[in-house]
Amino acid sequence: MKSFLMRSYTFLIFFFLYAPILVLMLFSFNESKSRGHWGGFTLKWYVELFQDSQIVSALYYTVTIAIIASIVATIIGTLAAIGLTNMRGLPKVITLNLTYLPLLSPDIVMGISLMLLFIFVKLNLGFLTMLLAHITFSLPFVIFSVLPKLRQISEDTYNAALDLGATPFEAYKKVILPQISPGIVTGFLLAFTMSIDDFVVSFFTTGSGVSNLAISIYSMARRGINPKINALLTLMFICIMLLLVFVNYRMSKEDNKERRVDN
């Protein structure tokens, strides 16, 4: 009985969370533009979606910024995680707390702060500023994905590589990096997902002529719900879900491998 109640409670939670999304996905295949009438099954909204120049342009900027920001954030975040691992005492505590701040701060605070910074340094708001903003808020996700992997590596591993004749660079490249690669990949995927999903920071740091999918959806929704929005949101939801499933699969796979090694 207790097990049944727990399963029912869990089902209700997920039902209320995902029922609106399922309705949205269902009506993306609706022949009628009406949100209260089913006019038959169709794929025309998906066809029209990719014929809309505004959406295609937003998709281009979204994917381009997400890829570049994720790569740059992964490189910088990995180096930062290695540096944090080698730090000691109060400087390490202060740096870790500063790294946590972007994760804890509301998006609107970060968005307005970055916008004011770009205006202060006289950077024109547009593609570059949005890219820099995405790199900034993606960095903590990469750092905290790589740090646990670095903490699992014994310092003797690195010192042994040096004793065997490897240079510090070779020791990190051939010994350390292969062992922390799962954390690096996870950090990259998280950064990519967060970049695609972001609206608030992008809204405050972009300029005219440059918008990602989140901003375009917001602009279209203000003029009324177009069935093309349903189709676009359905594709975004599926892509993000696949990415998250892949990330979780990698993390669980690595955890199982570590348990087998420990046993």
For each residue, the residues with C-beta under 8 A, 3 or more apart:
1: 4 5
2: 5 6
3: 6 7
4: 1 7 8
5: 1 2 8 9
6: 2 3 9 10
7: 3 4 10 11
8: 4 5 11 12
9: 5 6 12 13
10: 6 7 13 14
11: 7 8 14 15
12: 8 9 15 16
13: 9 10 16 17
14: 10 11 17 18
15: 11 12 18 19
16: 12 13 19
17: 13 14
18: 14 15 21 22
19: 15 16 22 23
20: 23 24
21: 18 24 25 237
22: 18 19 25 26
23: 19 20 26 27
24: 20 21 27 28 230 233 234
25: 21 22 28 29 230 234 237
26: 22 23 29 30
27: 23 24 30 35 227 230
28: 24 25 45 46 227 230 231 233 234
29: 25 26 41 42 43 45
30: 26 27 34 38 39 40 41 42 227 230
31: 38 39 40 41 42 44
32: 37 38 39 40
33: 226 227
34: 30 37 39
35: 27 225
36:
37: 32 34
38: 30 31 32
39: 30 31 32 34 42
40: 30 31 32
41: 29 30 31
42: 29 30 31 39 45
43: 29 46 47
44: 31 47 48
45: 28 29 42 48 49 227 228 230 231
46: 28 43 49 50 231 235
47: 43 44 50 51
48: 44 45 51 52 228
49: 45 46 52 55 228 231 232 235
50: 46 47 55 56
51: 47 48
52: 48 49 55 56 228
53: 56 57
54: 57 58 216 220
55: 49 50 52 58 59 213 216 228 232
56: 50 52 53 59 60
57: 53 54 60 61 211
58: 54 55 61 62 211 212 213 215 216
59: 55 56 62 63 213
60: 56 57 63 64
61: 57 58 64 65 127 130 210 211 212
62: 58 59 65 66 195 196 212 213 214
63: 59 60 66 67 196
64: 60 61 67 68
65: 61 62 68 69 127 130 131 134 195 212
66: 62 63 69 70 134 192 195 196
67: 63 64 70 71 192
68: 64 65 71 72 131
69: 65 66 72 73 131 134 135 138 191 195
70: 66 67 73 74 138 188 189 191 192 195
71: 67 68 74 75 188
72: 68 69 75 76 135
73: 69 70 76 77 134 135 138 139 141 142 187 188 191
74: 70 71 77 78 142 184 187 188 191
75: 71 72 78 79
76: 72 73 79 80 135 139 142
77: 73 74 80 81 138 139 140 141 142 143 145 146 187 191
78: 74 75 81 82 142 146 180 184 187
79: 75 76 82 83
80: 76 77 83 84 99 139 143
81: 77 78 84 85 142 143 146 147 150
82: 78 79 85 86 146 150 172 176
83: 79 80 86 87
84: 80 81 87 92 95 96 99 143 147
85: 81 82 147 150 151
86: 82 83
87: 83 84 91 92 95
88: 91 92
89: 92 93
90: 93 94
91: 87 88 94 95
92: 84 87 88 89 95 96
93: 89 90 96 97
94: 90 91 97 98
95: 84 87 91 92 98 99
96: 84 92 93 99 100
97: 93 94 100 101
98: 94 95 101
99: 80 84 95 96 102 139 140 143 144
100: 96 97 103 104 140
101: 97 98 104 105
102: 99 105 110 136 137 139 140
103: 100 140 141 144
104: 100 101
105: 101 102 109 110
106: 109 110
107: 110 111 137 198 199 200 201
108: 111 112 200 204
109: 105 106 112 113
110: 102 105 106 107 113 114 133 136 137 200 201
111: 107 108 114 115 133 200 201 202 203 204 205
112: 108 109 115 116 204
113: 109 110 116 117
114: 110 111 117 118 129 132 133 136 201 204 205
115: 111 112 118 119 125 129 204 205
116: 112 113 119 120
117: 113 114 120 121
118: 114 115 121 123 125 129 132 205
119: 115 116 122 123 125
120: 116 117
121: 117 118
122: 119
123: 118 119 128 129
124: 128 129 207
125: 115 118 119 129 130 205 206 207
126: 129 130 206 207 208 209 210
127: 61 65 130 131 206 210
128: 123 124 131 132
129: 114 115 118 123 124 125 126 132 133 205 206 207
130: 61 65 125 126 127 133 134 202 205 206 210 212
131: 65 68 69 127 128 134 135
132: 114 118 128 129 135 136 205
133: 110 111 114 129 130 136 137 201 202 205
134: 65 66 69 73 130 131 137 138 195 198 201 202
135: 69 72 73 76 131 132 138 139
136: 102 110 114 132 133 139
137: 102 107 110 133 134 140 194 198 201
138: 69 70 73 77 134 135 141 142 190 191 194 195
139: 73 76 77 80 99 102 135 136 142 143
140: 77 99 100 102 103 137 143 144
141: 73 77 103 138 144 145 187 190 191 194
142: 73 74 76 77 78 81 138 139 145 146 184 187 188 190 191
143: 77 80 81 84 99 139 140 146 147 187
144: 99 103 140 141 147 148 187
145: 77 141 142 148 149 183 184 186 187 190
146: 77 78 81 82 142 143 149 150 180 183 184 187
147: 81 84 85 143 144 150 151 183
148: 144 145 151 152 183
149: 145 146 152 153 179 180 182 183
150: 81 82 85 146 147 153 176 180 183
151: 85 147 148
152: 148 149 179 258
153: 149 150 157 158 176 179 180
154: 157
155: 158 159
156: 159 160
157: 153 154 160 161 175 176 179
158: 153 155 161 162 171 172 175 176
159: 155 156 162 163
160: 156 157 163 164
161: 157 158 164 166 170 171 174 175
162: 158 159 166 168 171
163: 159 160
164: 160 161
165:
166: 161 162 170 171 174 175
167: 170 171
168: 162 171 172
169: 172 173
170: 161 166 167 173 174
171: 158 161 162 166 167 168 174 175 176
172: 82 158 168 169 175 176 177
173: 169 170 176 177
174: 161 166 170 171 177 178
175: 157 158 161 166 171 172 178 179
176: 82 150 153 157 158 171 172 173 179 180
177: 172 173 174 180 181 184
178: 174 175 181
179: 149 152 153 157 175 176
180: 78 146 149 150 153 176 177 183 184
181: 177 178 184 185
182: 149 185 186 250 251 254
183: 145 146 147 148 149 150 180 186 187
184: 74 78 142 145 146 177 180 181 187 188
185: 181 182 188 189 250
186: 145 182 183 189 190 247 250 251
187: 73 74 77 78 141 142 143 144 145 146 183 184 190 191
188: 70 71 73 74 142 184 185 191 192
189: 70 185 186 192 193 243 246 247 250
190: 138 141 142 145 186 187 193 194 247
191: 69 70 73 74 77 138 141 142 187 188 194 195
192: 66 67 70 188 189 195 196 243
193: 189 190 196 197 240 243 244 247
194: 137 138 141 190 191 197 198
195: 62 65 66 69 70 134 138 191 192 198
196: 62 63 66 192 193 212 213 236 239 240
197: 193 194 214 240
198: 107 134 137 194 195 201 202 212 214
199: 107 202 203 214 215 218
200: 107 108 110 111 203 204
201: 107 110 111 114 133 134 137 198 204 205
202: 111 130 133 134 198 199 205 206 211 212 214 215
203: 111 199 200 206 214 215 218
204: 108 111 112 114 115 200 201
205: 111 114 115 118 125 129 130 132 133 201 202
206: 125 126 127 129 130 202 203 210 211 212 215
207: 124 125 126 129 210
208: 126
209: 126
210: 61 126 127 130 206 207
211: 57 58 61 202 206 215 216 219
212: 58 61 62 65 130 196 198 202 206 215 216
213: 55 58 59 62 196 216 217 232 236
214: 62 197 198 199 202 203 217 218
215: 58 199 202 203 206 211 212 218 219
216: 54 55 58 211 212 213 219 220
217: 213 214 220 221 229 232 233
218: 199 203 214 215 221 222
219: 211 215 216 222 223
220: 54 216 217 223 226 228 229
221: 217 218 224 225 229
222: 218 219
223: 219 220 226
224: 221
225: 35 221 229 230
226: 33 220 223 229 230
227: 27 28 30 33 45 230 231
228: 45 48 49 52 55 220 231 232
229: 217 220 221 225 226 232 233
230: 24 25 27 28 30 45 225 226 227 233 234
231: 28 45 46 49 227 228 234 235
232: 49 55 213 217 228 229 235 236
233: 24 28 217 229 230 236 237
234: 24 25 28 230 231 237 238
235: 46 49 231 232 238 239
236: 196 213 232 233 239 240
237: 21 25 233 234 240 241
238: 234 235 241 242
239: 196 235 236 242 243
240: 193 196 197 236 237 243 244
241: 237 238 244 245
242: 238 239 245 246
243: 189 192 193 239 240 246 247
244: 193 240 241 247 248
245: 241 242 248 249
246: 189 242 243 249 250
247: 186 189 190 193 243 244 250 251
248: 244 245 251 252
249: 245 246 252 253
250: 182 185 186 189 246 247 253 254
251: 182 186 247 248 254 255
252: 248 249 255 256
253: 249 250 256 257
254: 182 250 251 257 258
255: 251 252 258 259
256: 252 253 259 260
257: 253 254 260 261
258: 152 254 255 261 262
259: 255 256 262 263
260: 256 257 263
261: 257 258
262: 258 259
263: 259 260
